[in-house]
């Protein structure tokens, strides 16, 4: 009876298992694997005769559905399996009662112990409510900002994931060749089935997984023999396909996460949370590097802060790799020619919008717009050309660029000019050496990450940069090797193993932390970043290098490269930044000690502060020009103008007019000559005098030392400002026209109103004539030599020429005494007479010497006669008022000098008004423009403000600023950690 019931139950179970393949979750037995069903079901049979029981330990859970399985104690009888029947109910009840007590006692004791342990741990835990301020506000409000229901709905369900798994039944056929592993039992099959899911999710290309199949259980299990090569190929293809599917799902989730982060950052920028956002960590670090790039390391304070230095041969794809990391085509491109002519520092950071901006500019370039990208590339190219000095090809000046965008890895990269092997035409002769020196200067930093770019499409033996990198980092502790153009390398290289040797670090002598293979497009400059990414993914998906395990999945794509570089960069930053901060702290102490010992009473003013101080002093001195009194201006102008025109007045106007015989002719000659002089020379000469006077006063104020407060460090700067201002300043062109009219009217006036003006004109004439007479006496003395008193007192004698001139002078003086009304010039017969008289005394004289000597003798005689006439005219004002009627006295020369004197006074007054009202203000404006130009020109400031004191103050300020920013960065780094 029991055997009949058991057989009926087995028939029912078999029918259920066979008929419910299309129904979901009908019976637990349906979900069991064929091996599990055959082992654990008491009446399941796959052949005509019953198998003996398997005396092995069976795994109690399936690897697929985790359903518990039951074990039953079976007996082997002649016709099948059978349960024990003698008193089995009583024995089972007694054993169950014992088990119950044991379970109940264990549950009570374990529960008490667990509760006690939980209470102890709960008391030990701190109250986390006090630390809620650590978590940002937007974390607590994520449920309001993000719709998690939509996010969960977007995730794939279990059925979709199950469809992505490979066909385990087909894979199970491979176990036909593994009978040796099945000898202990079918438990190994179930373990492999349980591990297959994990291997498919985590396994890399080349790893294999095994699974049993569900075929042939009607008779005996028969396994299909498949060759090892076919089995491995099949498994690799399925694993690659599965991995790519999961990779796409991961990219889709990352894209959605990026959009959510962008939304949060945008709402943060709008001030929704009403809190001030701190500067990002990478921006703080980039500021430190910008300061260091401008720092003049004359005190051996060169920094060793980490950077990612991108080096490679020319046209190896350095710029393309950087663009893929920055996710934008930001650099100028060229086919085969050198495009990177100076180091470009690129700071990558995360932000809501994909933008780029320069350190010294506020303009933001939207990298999602093609016109902004073109403008950015053009700006970078212009900056590179401007940084290159004349006669050079490359520059050491660093261009600082910041790129922000969602999903960008935070790091600082420096793109260096490509290494060349030959200097071509059009390049400077030292281009190759300059590029090597720039590359070595950046790579010799022990904390710099070296990103070595190697072109995969060319022969490895042609590489130049690998030897250079090997010299700088022989152990490869900070080098990351990148093989570009792998698509071309796969087509051109006859032996794919050569690429594998490169990536494994066996071909080149250099060592590296990691090796990566990337594809940066098809060589078309118009390709977008998205199209390049798609092409790279498609290439590696179909590449034989990946399928044949020559490349590993984590060694390909620029995305994996950027993640690895970012991790290495921040690891190096955390390991070295505190040590560098201590180094700058020690440098600061040394500089402060040096300043205290050398300049104890002076403030620590750097070059910019000194320039501002000098600027204020210069502006104060220019303003002091406006405080000069009008009287001082007029006196200087009148005196200077008369010194400039007195020779012309005496020689060309007064002396020719004085040779006339009557007053009418005298006045006519004077008027004509004054008119000609006023129309042509006088206004221009007056403006020149005014401009020179302004320059002299400006220079006097600029160079005047102000006692103990004077600082000679500003002298060179003041001199340069004065010269540049004078060069730029031009007098108003309309000033001459107005001045000409005023001077002409002043010279036409002949009416002397009072005796005081008459006496002033006589005094002016006497001073002028006495000055000329003194000059004439000095000339005559030089001609004839010293007189007898000087010869006896100073023991000097005359030369032969002086003796001849002395004899000639004596002879000419006799001629004048005989005829005091003699004309200004000697007649030819008079010259002959004088020459013969001298020859009679044994003195041979040239006629030209006689005329030259006569000119000075007659000039002295005329000036003495004019001075005597001035004394006679002192009482002539009464006759002047009567127009010299019924009087032999004529004082027309006094009237001439009065006209000249009045013209000088009026001209000086007019020029003074132009100076104070117009020119001084224009000069002040020019000075401000010059100072502004000097302020923007750092090279000019460095050249004009020099010296040990300036350099020491400059270094001290830079070191303090660097130390403060480094400490702030370290504090923020600890907070982020």
Secondary structure, DSSP 8 states (H G I E B T S, - for coil): -HHHHHHHHHHHHHHHHHH-TTSTTS-TTTTS-HHHHHHH-TT--SSSS------S---SB-TTT--B------EE-SSSEE---TTHHHHHHHHHHHHHHHHHHHHHHHHHHHHHHHHHHHHHS--GGGGGGGS-HHHHTHHHHS-HHHHHHHS--HHHHHHHS--HHHHHGGGGG-HHHHTT-THHHHHHHHHHHHHHHH--TT----------TTSS-------HHHHHHHHHHHHHHHHHHHHHHHHHHHHHHHHHHHHHHHHHHTTTT-------HHHHHHHHHHHHHH---TTS-------EEEEEBTTSSHHHHHHHHHTS--S---SSS----EEEEEEEEE-SS-EEEETT----EETTSHHHHHHHHHHHHHHHHHHS-TT-S-EEEEEEEEEEETT---EEEEE---B-SS--TTS-TTHHHHHHHHHHHHHTSTT-EEEEEEETTS-GGG-SHHHHHHHH-TT-TTEEEEEE-HHHHHHH-S-HHHHHHHHTT-SSS---SEEEE----SS-TT--HHHHHHHHHHHHHH-HHHHTTSS-GGGBSHHHHHHHHHHHHHHHHHHHHHHHHHHHHHHHHHHHHHHHHH-TTS----HHHHHHHHHHHHHHHHHHHTTS-HHHHHHHHHHHHHHHHHHHIIIIIIHHHHTSSSHHHHHHHHHHHHHHHIIIIIHHHHHHHHHHHHHHHHHHHHH---GGG--GGGHHHHHHHHHHHHHH----TTHHHHHHHHHHHHHH-----SHHHHHHHHHHHHHHHHHHHHHHHHHHHHHH---HHHHHHH-----HHHHHHHHHHHHHHHHHHH-TT--SS--HHHHHHHHHHHHHTT----HHHHHHHHHHHHHHHHHHHHHHHHHHHTT-HHHHHTTTTT-S---HHHHHHHHHHHHHHHHHHHHHHHIIIIIHHHHHHHHHHHHHHHHH-HHHHHHHS-SHHHHHHHHHHHHHHHHHHHHHHHHHHHHH-
